[in-house]
Amino acid sequence: MSTWNLLSVDNPALARAALGVGLQNLAVVDLCEAPYNLVPDDDATVALNTALAAVGESGVSSRIYFSKPGDYTLNGDLQTGTVLGYTYNGQVLFPAVGINDGLSVVIAGSAPIGNGGAGRPSNGVRLISNATDGWIFDCIPSHTQFSADNPWTNVRPFFEDIIIQAPTDPQCGGINALTAQSFRCRGLQMRTGFIGGGGSQTGTKEAICLPQNLNCGQLELDVNIRNWPMGIRLSEHTLLQGLISNVKYPLVADVGGDHATHMSKLSLVECDTMVHLEADIGHLVLLSGTVEFEATLSAPTALLSSAGATSWLKNIRGNVSLRMTPDTGGTLPATSELGDISFSNLTRGLPGAKDLHPHDTFTRQFYPQTNPGLSWPTFHPAYVATGSFSVSAEGSLVSTNGTSQSRMIYPAKDRGVTRTVSATMTLDATSPHVRVHVGYIVSGIYALRGFFVDVTGTNLRLYGYVNATTTAYCRKEGAVSLGGTHVITAKMVVDPMGRPAVVSAFVDGVKMCSYYPTEAEREYMVPNPNAATYPVMGDGLSLYEEGSVVSDFRVMDAPADEWVAARGTATLSSGSVTITDAKITANSVVRVWHGVITGSAGSLNAPSLSAGSGFDITADAGSDNNPVYWEVVSY
């Protein structure tokens, strides 16, 4: 049996005495083998501390790992002490290593982790801490060097393929590597007991505190951080990638960062900000790389933020390629308050958020689900503008509001593109009321306006709400069947400026009617990325009752409508009206439909053409005095 296996967890002194015999030749410590013999559900605090202390005294860089996947607890007391004026305080401690030595220690699981989350299990090795203060992992320093603010230990902590979980509202920190010489992680998740989204955390410590300035570099993080009050306290010489979600301040700086933090495909989801300064630091914070920021309706409150005056932000420098969705925040401070930082490829809001049109089959990785989240299969963000929805079964989106409108909006692929917006839905059997939106303005001074195809009962209407007024709408009676499954489509044809030229309504692929926005309405719909003043458009749907089920929503590029030679409106008088048009021929194509019906109405007959004169519009009811719309498709 090896010297290592003879070491006793219960007798650290014996372990240290045996170090000189043969431990220097060993570099792998399996906590699931003798003498530790851990199995899932065991408390691993003592075993980890004993192994770390032994490795520290051996001077041999080692890999300490759990060969048996499962959950292990960290229920040990905090261990605290003061060295060179610095107080450490952690459940598990990396050892003090002197100035002339160097030691790398890896804490690892047995295999790559499955991150888990709401409705999905975690897989691999998870360490579940009960800490209420201090840190889960901390370092004991041993010496001063480089005139650094804090003392050092020459340990380099590494974490691989492991989940570290804090309590639901963590008052503790996660990993404190402030006094270490370096830090790396790969396949590490820092999470809390709260596994949903948008949790409210009251703690003040971060998931990972990187080594202080003047470290030896090689700070490399491939990490997933969820539901902490703070994510990563920045330092220098850092390569950062991964996902940070539901974290108020994902990147925090008080000192440090004057050698660049490079963000390699970093995703931030539902965070209040990107970088937060906790002090008026004298150091620069240098940023570079690529970030995708996906926010909720209320976040981010500011892309860059500070705990005090916004003038502190002058210390943030660099160049970041940034994409943000949706446009519900992400404000930049005034230019005078920034230093030399630039954001390239800045996408503010819904336009350009994805390279594809949205397509949602309401198939989620788990359900039931009350927050639609990302669409499938195009992974567009979908957000609920009002009301509430539920995916109660795969492929079945319903409203859970039941008393008023529930509205969901998807980002448009591009501003000013001719497109169709379709929803496949099974209508309520008694009183359906559903709506498909096209060109919906999601922000700016004209927010909430756009064009809609609306189904109420068996009736179909097409109208708009632009410039705070409702347009006179087209209406088609009896276009749908109660309880039936239909594809309801809105089509928007745009002019070269991206303004809506014509909006049409379809049921099951059949064109029912069209609306031609006025010049004033078109001007209100000019696409522009300045969301504070001009519209930013999306597409979506609304449900007004609980009985209708949507199984598919999709937006597609579409060719323009066929050429329309002329169009206009008229009003029937005793069921008929004559339209004068000398260009009409015997082969002209004319289509007609009712406008707003205020009294009795009959079905409209095919127009009667008179070459060189015009055409007659008639209804089969002589009492029909309602308005009608007409189009001459071709002469």
N, C-alpha and C positions, 0 to 999 in steps of 0.2 A: 504494500500500500504506500502511496506517495506521502511525502511529508505534509503536503497540503491537506490530504484527506484526514490526517491525524490531528489537525488543528481543531480546537474545540470552540464552538460558539459561546459556550458558557464560561470559558476560561481564556479571556483575551491575553492575560499575562503569559500563559503557556504558549499561546499562538505566537506572541512576539519573540519568546525565547527560541522557538523552533525556526525562526526565519533564517538564521544564518546557516542552517543545515542544508536546505535545498530549495526554498521557495523562489530563489532568484532564477531558477530554471523554468518556472511555470508562468504562463501568461494568460491562462483561461481559468475562470472560476465559475462553476455551475452551481447556482444556489439551490438547485433541485436535487443535487447529489450530496453525499456525506461530506462534511459533517452537518451541513445545514438542513438538507432533506425537506426543503419547502415544497408544498403542494398548493394548488389553488385554494383560496380562502384563508390561507395562513397570513399572519402578520409578518411582513418582511422587514420591519424596521431594524431589529437587532441584527439580523443576518447581513443586511446591507451595510450597516455601520461597522460591524466587525470585519467584514471583507475589505471595506475601504481602508480602515485603519491598518490592517495587515498589509495590504498592497502598498500603502504609503510608507510603511517601515521597510518593506522589502526593496523599494526603489525600482521595481520592475513594472513597466507599463502593462496593464492587464485589461482583459475583457471580462466583466462581471455580467452574467446573463442568466435568464430564466429559461430553462429548456422545456418546461411544461407550460403550454398556453393556458391562460385563465386569468381570473381576478385575484390580486393579492392586496392586502390592506397595509396601510402605513398608519398605525394607531399609536406609535410611540410618542413620548413627551418631547417637547422642544429642548434642544441642547444649546445653551448659550454661553458666551464668554467674551472677554475683551482682550484683543492683542494689538499692541501699538496704537491704542486709542480707537480701534475699530471693533465694533460689537457684531459678532456673528450670532445667528439664531435660527436653527433649522432642525427638522426631524431627522434628516439624513445629512451627514457632513462629509465633504471631500477633505482629505487630510492636508495638513500644513507640510509643504515641501520647501526646502531651503533654496537659497539663491544660486547655489552651485549645482543643483540637481534639476531634473526635468522629468515629469511623469504624465503619461496619457492614460486616462481611465475611461473605458466605455461601459455604459449601463445599457443593456440591450435585452430585447425580447428574442424569442426563438424563431420568429418568422415575421414577414411584413404584416402590419396591422390592418384590420378593417375598421375604419373610423367610426362607423355606426351613426346613430342619430335618432330622431323621432321615427319610430316604426321600423328601425333597422338595428340589428344587434351589433355590438362591438366584437371583434375577433382579435386573437393574439394575446399579448400580455398587457394587462392594465393594472396600474398601481393606484389604489383609491385611498386618498389621504383624508384624515379627519382634522387637519390642522385648523386652528381658529386664529392664529397669529403667526408672525415670523414668516418662515419659508419652508417649503417642503424639502428642497435641496439647497444647501448653503455650503460655503467654503471657509475653512479656517486659514487665515493668512499667517505668514511667518517672518516676513522681512519687508523692508522698504527698498524702492529702486526707482530710478528715472524721475525723481521728484514728483511722483504721482500723488494724487489726492488721497489715496488709500493704500494700505499695505498690500502685499501680494502673497499668493502661494504659487509655486511653479507647477501646479497641477493644471492639466488641460482636460476639462470634462467633455465627454462626447456622449450623445444619446442616439440610439438607433432602434427603430421598429418597436416602439413602446408608447403606451398611452399613460399619461399622468393626469389623474382626476382629482380636483379640489372639491370642497363642498359647494352647494348650490350658489350661495352668494359669498364668494371667497373673501375673507378678511386677511388671508395669508397670501404670500406670493408663491410663485411656482418654483423656478430655478434661478437662484441668485449666483451668477458667475462673475460678480463685480470685481472680486479680488483674484480671479483666475487669470492665467496668462493667455488663454485662448478658449474658444468654445466652438463646437460643431454639433449639428444634429441632422439626422436623415430619417425620414419616416417617423417623426415624433409628432404626437398630438397632445396639446395641452387643453384640457377641457374641464368643465365643472359638472356638478350633478344636475344642472339645468340643461336639458337636451333640446329644448324647443328653440324658437327664434325670438329675438328682441327682448331678452331678459333684462331686468333692471338690477344692476350690481352696484353695491355701495362701497366696496373695498377701494383701497388706494394703492395696491401693489400690482405689479405686472406679472404676466405669465413667465416671461424670460427677461432677466436683467443681464445684458451683455457685459463682458469685461470692460473696465474703465479705459480711458485713453492711455496711450503709451503701451498697449498690449503688444503681443508678438504677432498679431495679425491672424490670418486664416480663420476668420469668423465666418462660418458657412452654415446657413440654416435652410433646411427644407422642412417646413413645419406647417401644421394645421392648428390654429388657435381658435377656440370657440368660447363665447360667453364669459370672458374675463372683463373686469373693469378697464384694464390696460393690457396691451399686447406685448410689445418688445421695447425695452429701453435701449435706445440706439447707442452705438459706440462708433468706432472707426474700423476701416478695413473689413467691411461686411458685405457678403454676398447673400441676398435674401430672396427666397422664392417660396411659394405655397399659397395658403388660404388663411385669411383672418376674417372671422365672421361674428357678428353680434358683439363687437367689442367697441366700447365708447371711444377710446383712444388707441388705435392699433399700433402706431409708432409714436414713441414719446422721447423727448430729449430735454435734458437739463444742462449737461455738459457733454462734449463728445460729438463725433461725427465729422471732424474737420478733414479726415481722409474718407473718401466717399463711401456711402451706403449704396450699393448697386442692387436695384430691385429687378430681378429677372422673372418676368411674368408673375408678378404678385397680384393676387385677387383679393379685393376688399369687399365684403358683403355686409350691408346693414350696419355700417360703422358711422359714428358721428362726424369723423374727420379723417384725414390721412395722416398728417403730422401735427403733433401738439407739443408746444414748448411750455415747460413747467416753470421756467425762470428766464430772466433777461440775461442770457448766457453770453459770455465773451467769446466763445468758440463759434465757428461756423458749422452749420449742418449741411453737408454736401450730399445731394441726391442725384441719382441717375437711374435709367432703366425704364421698364415698361410696367404700367399698373392698369388694371381694369377695376373700376369702382362701380359696384352695383348697389344702389341705395334703396331704402324704403321711401315712403311718401314723405317722411319727416327728416330724413337724413340723406347726406351729411349736412350738418348745420353750417359748416364752413370747411373748405378743402384744407386750409391751413389755419390752425387756431393757437391761441396762447392763453395761459392762465392770468395774464395781465394785459398790458397795453399791446395793441396790434403792431406797434412800432418794433416790438421784439422780433417780428417775423423777418426783419431785414437780414437776419443771420442765416436764413434758409437760402441756399444757392443750388444751382445745378440745372439739369434738363431732364424732364420726365415725359415720356410718351404716355398719355393718359386717355382712357376712354371711360365715359361715365354714363350710366343709365339708371333710372330715367331722369328727366330734368326736373327734379323737385328739390334742388339744393345745390350743393357744390359751389357756393359762391366764392369768388376770389376777392381778397382784400384789394383796396385801391392800390394802384401802381406805386404810389409814393411810399407805401408801407412795406413793399417787397424789396429784397435785394436783387441780385442777379440770378433769378430763377425763371425758366421758361417752360411752358407746357406745350409740347408739339402733339399733333394729331388729337387735339382736344375736342372731344365730342360731348357737347352739353345737351343732354336730353335724349328724347326718343329718336330724332332723325339720325339715320346712319348708325343706329345702335348695333345692328347686325348686318351681315352681308346677304341674308335671305329674308324673304317675307315670312311673317309668323305663320305657323301651322300648328294647331293644337287639337290633339285627339282626346284630351283629358284622360290620358293614361299616365298615371304617376307611379313613382317607385314604391309608394305606399299610399294607402288610403284606408279609412276616410281621411279627408284633408279639407280644412276650411280655408286655407290660404293657397290659391291656385299656383303661386310661385312661377316656375319656368314652364313654358309650353313644351310639348313633345310633338314632333321630333326636332323642331328647329331651335329649341332652347332660348326662345325670346323671353325676356322678363314680362310677366303679366301682372298688373297691379289692379287692385280694386279701388276705383275712384269713389264709390259710395255703395252702401248696402253690404250684403254678405252672400257668399257662395259656398257650395260644398261639392266635392267630388266624392260622392257617397258610394259609388261603385265604378269600376273601371269604365271609362268612356261615357260618364254620365255627370254633366255639370248641371246643378240646379241652384235656384236661389233659396236661401234660408231666411230671407227677410219676410216676404209674403205680404207686406203692407205697402211698400213703396219701391222705387227703382233700386235695383242692384246693378251697378255698371262696372265693367271690366275693360281695360284699354291695353292694347299692345302697341309697341313702337312700330312706326312705319319703316320699311326698308330704306326708303329714300324720300326726300321732300319732292313734291310735284311730279309724281309718277302716275300715269294712267293705270288703274288697277280695279280688280273686283274684290269685294269683301263678302264672304259667304259663310253662313252658319247652317248646319244641318240640325234640325230640331224636331222633336216630337211635341206638338202643341198640347196644352191642357185641353181636356175634353169638354170643359164647360165655359171658361172665360179666359182664354189666353191673351196675354199682352207681352209681346217681345219686340226687340228693336235691334237692328244692325246699324252700326255707326260707320261712316266713311268720312275722312277728313275732320276728325274730331280734334278740337283745339284743347290741348292739355294744360297750357300755361300761358302766362302773359295777360295783357289787359282784356283779351277776348276769350279767356278760358271758358270752357263748357259749351262752346258753340260749335256747330258743324251741321252735317246733313245726315238724315236718318231714313231708313226703310222701316216702317212701323206696322206691326200686325196686331189688330185688336179684334177679337172675335174671329169672324171670317173675312174681315175687311183689311185691305192693304192700303197704306198711305205712304207717300213720299214727300218729305218736306225738310226744311232747314230752320235752324235757329242761329241767325247771324245778326250782328249789330243790335243785340238785345231785343230783336223782334222775330216772330215766327213767320216764315214765308207762307204765302198762299200755297197750299199743297195739292198735289195730284192725289186722286183717290180711286181705287179700284174695288168695287164691291164684290164680295163672295169669291176672293182669289184663293182662299185656303179652306181646308176642311178641319173642323174641330177634332182634336185627337189624332189628326193625321201627321205623318212625317214629311216635312218639306225642306227644300233648300232655299233659303231666303237670301237674296244677293243684292248688294248695293254696288253699283259701278260708277266710278268717277273718272271722267275724261278731263284732262287738264290742257290748258293752252301752253304756249312756249314759255310763259313766265311761271308755270306751275300752279296757276289759279284754276279753280274748277270751272269748266266750260259747260258741262252737262252732267247731271246725276240721274241714273236710271235705276229702276226697281225690277227685279226678276223673281219669279217663283218657279222653282223646278226647271230653270233654264229658259223659261219663256218670258220675254220682255213685256212688262205690264204698262209702264208709263215712265216718263222722263220729266225732269225739272231743269230749267235753264236759269241759273243764278243771274241776278241783275249785275250791272257793272259795279255798283256799290258793294254788293255782297261779295263779288269776286275780289275786290280790293282788300276786304277784311281778311281774306284767306291767302294772302301772299305768304308763301313759306319763307322763313328767315331764322337763322340760328340764334338771333338775339331774343331769347324767350321772355325777357323782361318787357319787351315792347311789342314784338310781333308774334304771330301764332307759331306754335310747334305742334305738329299734327300726329295723331295716331289713329288707329282703327280699333273697333271693338264691338261689344254687344251689351244689351241690357235685358234683364228679366224683371217683370213687375209682379209675378206671382210664382208660387212654388210648384205648380203642376207641370210646367214645360221643362223639357230635358234637352240639353244641347250635347250632341255627340261629336261634333267636328266643327272647328272654326279655321278658316284659311283665307289668306290674302294672296293674290296672284297678279303678276303683270298681265295686262290685257291690251289688245289693239283698240284703237279709237272706234267709236261708233261709226256706222256708215254715214256718208255725207248727208247732211240735212240741208235742203235748198231753202226752206222757209219754215217758219213756225209762228204760232200766235195763239190767242185766246178769243173766245166768243161766248155768248150767252144764248141758250136756247129760248125760243119764244113759242109756247104751245108745241113743244117737241121738235122744233126745227130752226135752222139758221143757215144763211147763205154766205159763203166766203168768196169774195171777188178776187180773182187772180188770172190775168190774161195769159200767163205762161202755162197754165194747166193743159195737158194733152190727154188723149184717150188712154194713154199708157202710163200716166203718172201714178206714183205710189203715194197714198195719203193714209195716215193713221190718226185716230182720234180717241180721246178718253175723257171721262168726267173729271171736273175739278171738285171743289168742295160742294157736297150735296146738302142742301138745306131743306129741301122739300121732297115730294114724291119724284121718283126717277124711273125711267125705263132703260132697257138695254140700248146701246147705241148701234145703229145699223152701219153697214159699210157705206162710206161716202159715195154720193152720186156725182160723177165727174161730168163737166160740160166743157169740152175742148175750147180753149181760147176765152173762156168766160170765168170759170171757177168751179166750185163744188158745193154741194149741200150736205149738211150734217143733220141727221134725223134720229129721233128716238122712237121706240115702239110705244111710248106713252105720250099722248097729247098734252098731258098736264106737266110734262117735264120742262121746267124753266131754269135749270141749273147751268152753271158755267161749264165749258168744255175747253180742252186743249187740242190743238191740231199740229201736225207736222207734215210737210211735203218732203218726202224722202228723195224723190227724183222727179224731174220733168221729162 
